[in-house]
Amino acid sequence: MRKYINILLVFCTILIGGTACEKNAELTVLKPVSFTGTPQISAADIALNKQNKNESVLTISWPEVSFPVKAPVTYTVQIDVPGDTLGTTAWANAKTVTAGEDVLSKSFLGSDLNNLAKGLGLVDDQKGTLVMRVQSTLDRSVYSSALAVAVTPYSEVTQFPSALWVAGDFQGWNVTAAPTLVSENNDGIYEGYIYIPQGGTNEFKLYAQAAWEPMSYGDAGGSKIMEANYAGGNFKAPSDGYYLLAVNLNTMSYLLLKTSWGIIGAATPGGWDADTPMTYDAATQTWKVTAAMKANGSFKFRANNAWQLDFGIDANGKPAYANHPWRTYVDQPQFTVPDDGNYTITLDLHKAGNYKYTLQKN
């Protein structure tokens, strides 16, 4: 009898175990969720300018996404450049703009789209391409297909009440199209940068207006300037190159300093011990470098491998002098990158008083 009881117990154990295994094999599968259609944009080619900066220039709209869970769905718009939408790190550097819960469209003012475009590396007054997609989020995130839009950003240039025009052989002696030095504080002290290419005389003069008359300034020798309202008195740079040009009309003196730029700091390949050199691009009038950068650290732009002339960053996100031969030292905050990686970094000094920089992760 005991034998049969033991067999019965074994059989029941197997039966119960088999039932339990069969029950454990049941899987809960998330129901698939997706966009039912492609987002739509109101314009595919947008030229931004100061006239439309406060207007709605682009609207993207999309169909509702239905999740199994009944709750508000959050929609955001992701914006990136085409090169960052492929590979294992696709969309890693996208800018994200929240539309809201159960909101099915998002409009952009010209100024906002301009800032987004330039933040992603598009160049002022040059047509570039942005890619947009929509993210819907509830118990998970799903993404729409992507759309491309052509955007031409504009330069937000601060105008200064006082300027000097720098006309010379380097730009064809065209005073009406000459680069300017500006007096940011309207205090008689002017500054800007000029690029003098090879092959010319390296001569130039300063003009108080975008015309030959009535007032111009020339070189009086010994770093002094003089009124030179005639054909002579030209300044002459010692060689071709990229120069800081500063003028003090209060003391009738000037500074002409040849510069080459680099980045230095714990975020850079050379740390604080060595500059990573930048290369001047005459076509875009910018200094550029591509380098492996670290988020755990900071950096500065520095000229001539020395602490005579360098930039930190001001409260408005613009390059601002720390060291300068004619200015009091300012302990400016330093630049950083958001993540470790390979970046193309540019420094743009060609518009006096409107210096800027860009970071583009590659």
Secondary structure, 3 states (H helix, E strand, C coil): CHHHHHHHHHHHHHHHHHHHHHHHCCCCCCCCCCCCCCCEECCCEEECCCCCCCCEEEEEECCCCCCCCCCCCEEEEEEECHHHCCCCCCCCCCEEEEEEECCCEEEEEHHHHHHHHHHCCCCCCCCEEEEEEEEEECCCEEECCCEEEEEECCCCCCCCCCEEEEEEHHHCCCHHHCCEEECCCCCCEEEEEEEECCCCCCEEEEECCCCCCCCEEEEEECCEEEECCCCCCCEECCCCEEEEEEEECCCCEEEEEEECEEEECCCCCCCCCCCEECEEECCCCEEEEEEEECCCCCEEEEECCCCCCEEEECCCCCEEECCCCCCCCCCCCCECCCCCEEEEEEEECCCCCCCEEEEEEC
